[in-house]
Amino acid sequence: MFIYRMMASNFFINHSLTAMSLSYRTIGMRVTNTLIEKTAGSIFTGGVSVEDLCRDMDVLQKRNIGSISMMVVEGLTNAEEKTLDYFYTMSMDTVKKMSEGRPEAHFAMKLTAFVSLEIMEKISGAQKTFVHDIMAIDYSNQDSNSVLTRE
């Protein structure tokens, strides 16, 4: 319950990246990642490796519960071809391993792993221009109960 409340806290949301960076510099990347993995990471993810993922999928399958594997990577600046090739290889390896010996497997990946941060910022700017300038929608004046209509 503590971790769920912490994750909903604006203070935590606004300062978690800074705290993680400070922790990396003071106690090291390995210790910081272990702490994250043993707390919130274990609640919100299936693990850090494909083996962790497959182990969780096996447990869920025995309980007759389906699962979807997801890989999220984004925010890369100037992604090099070598890095993108690594993501591609890792994705294909994950799909192969998670589907072995199973009647079905589901895999979702945010394609932003293959899009640079600069391009995502341009797309975001274009979306804001479309919503605010072209559609003339101003969310700050919207009643929280109102619904946008086609008109």
C-alpha positions as CSV (number, residue, x, y, z in Angstrom):
1,M,0.0,0.0,0.0
2,F,2.9,2.3,0.8
3,I,4.4,1.9,-2.7
4,Y,1.0,2.6,-4.4
5,R,0.6,5.7,-2.3
6,M,4.1,6.8,-3.1
7,M,3.6,6.3,-6.8
8,A,0.5,8.5,-6.7
9,S,2.3,11.3,-4.9
10,N,3.0,14.4,-7.0
11,F,6.1,14.9,-4.8
12,F,7.4,11.5,-5.7
13,I,6.5,11.9,-9.4
14,N,8.2,15.3,-9.6
15,H,11.4,14.3,-7.8
16,S,12.0,10.6,-8.4
17,L,14.3,11.0,-11.4
18,T,16.5,13.5,-9.4
19,A,16.5,11.1,-6.4
20,M,17.5,8.2,-8.7
21,S,20.3,10.2,-10.3
22,L,21.6,11.2,-6.9
23,S,21.4,7.6,-5.7
24,Y,23.4,6.5,-8.7
25,R,26.1,8.9,-7.9
26,T,26.2,8.2,-4.1
27,I,25.5,4.5,-3.6
28,G,26.1,3.3,-7.2
29,M,24.0,2.0,-10.1
30,R,23.9,-1.7,-9.0
31,V,22.7,-0.9,-5.4
32,T,20.1,1.6,-6.7
33,N,18.7,-0.7,-9.3
34,T,18.6,-3.6,-6.8
35,L,16.6,-1.4,-4.4
36,I,14.2,-0.4,-7.2
37,E,13.8,-4.0,-8.4
38,K,13.1,-5.3,-4.8
39,T,10.5,-2.6,-4.1
40,A,8.4,-0.9,-6.8
41,G,10.0,-2.8,-9.6
42,S,8.8,-6.2,-8.3
43,I,5.2,-4.9,-8.1
44,F,5.0,-3.2,-11.5
45,T,7.2,-5.4,-13.6
46,G,7.8,-9.0,-14.3
47,G,11.6,-8.6,-13.8
48,V,14.6,-7.3,-15.5
49,S,15.4,-10.3,-17.8
50,V,13.6,-12.4,-20.3
51,E,14.1,-15.3,-17.9
52,D,12.2,-13.4,-15.2
53,L,9.5,-12.7,-17.7
54,C,9.1,-16.3,-18.7
55,R,9.1,-17.5,-15.1
56,D,6.2,-15.1,-14.3
57,M,4.4,-16.2,-17.5
58,D,4.7,-19.8,-16.4
59,V,3.2,-19.1,-13.0
60,L,0.3,-17.1,-14.5
61,Q,-0.3,-19.8,-17.2
62,K,-0.6,-22.4,-14.4
63,R,-3.3,-20.2,-12.8
64,N,-5.1,-19.9,-16.2
65,I,-4.2,-16.2,-16.4
66,G,-3.0,-14.7,-19.7
67,S,-0.2,-12.2,-19.8
68,I,1.2,-9.6,-22.1
69,S,4.9,-8.8,-22.2
70,M,5.8,-5.2,-22.7
71,M,9.0,-3.5,-23.4
72,V,9.3,0.3,-22.9
73,V,12.3,2.3,-24.0
74,E,12.1,5.9,-24.9
75,G,13.7,9.3,-24.6
76,L,17.0,8.5,-26.4
77,T,18.8,11.4,-27.8
78,N,20.8,10.8,-30.9
79,A,20.2,7.0,-30.9
80,E,22.9,5.3,-32.8
81,E,22.3,2.5,-35.3
82,K,24.1,0.1,-33.0
83,T,21.7,0.9,-30.1
84,L,18.7,0.5,-32.3
85,D,20.0,-2.8,-33.6
86,Y,20.5,-4.0,-30.0
87,F,16.8,-3.1,-29.2
88,Y,15.6,-4.9,-32.3
89,T,17.7,-8.1,-31.4
90,M,16.5,-8.0,-27.8
91,S,12.9,-7.6,-28.9
92,M,13.1,-10.6,-31.3
93,D,14.9,-12.7,-28.7
94,T,12.2,-11.9,-26.2
95,V,9.4,-12.9,-28.6
96,K,11.1,-16.2,-29.4
97,K,11.8,-17.1,-25.8
98,M,8.4,-16.1,-24.4
99,S,6.5,-18.1,-27.2
100,E,8.5,-21.3,-26.8
101,G,6.3,-24.1,-25.5
102,R,3.2,-21.9,-25.1
103,P,0.0,-22.1,-27.1
104,E,0.0,-18.3,-27.4
105,A,2.1,-15.3,-26.4
106,H,1.4,-11.6,-26.4
107,F,4.1,-8.9,-26.8
108,A,3.6,-5.1,-26.8
109,M,6.3,-2.7,-27.5
110,K,6.3,1.1,-27.6
111,L,7.8,2.0,-30.9
112,T,9.2,5.1,-29.4
113,A,12.2,2.9,-28.6
114,F,13.2,3.4,-32.2
115,V,12.3,7.2,-32.4
116,S,14.7,9.8,-31.2
117,L,13.8,12.3,-28.5
118,E,14.1,15.2,-30.9
119,I,11.5,13.7,-33.3
120,M,9.1,12.9,-30.4
121,E,9.4,16.6,-29.3
122,K,8.5,17.7,-32.8
123,I,5.5,15.4,-32.9
124,S,4.4,16.6,-29.5
125,G,4.7,20.2,-30.6
126,A,2.7,19.4,-33.8
127,Q,0.0,17.8,-31.6
128,K,-0.2,20.8,-29.3
129,T,-0.5,23.1,-32.4
130,F,-3.2,21.0,-33.8
131,V,-5.2,20.8,-30.6
132,H,-4.8,24.4,-29.4
133,D,-4.4,26.4,-32.7
134,I,-6.3,24.4,-35.3
135,M,-9.0,22.8,-33.1
136,A,-9.0,25.8,-30.7
137,I,-9.4,23.6,-27.7
138,D,-8.3,25.1,-24.4
139,Y,-8.3,22.5,-21.6
140,S,-7.7,25.0,-18.9
141,N,-11.2,26.4,-19.4
142,Q,-12.9,23.0,-19.6
143,D,-15.3,22.0,-16.8
144,S,-13.9,18.7,-15.5
145,N,-17.3,17.1,-16.1
146,S,-17.7,18.3,-19.7
147,V,-17.2,16.1,-22.7
148,L,-15.8,17.2,-26.0
149,T,-18.4,16.7,-28.8
150,R,-17.9,16.5,-32.5
151,E,-19.2,20.1,-32.8
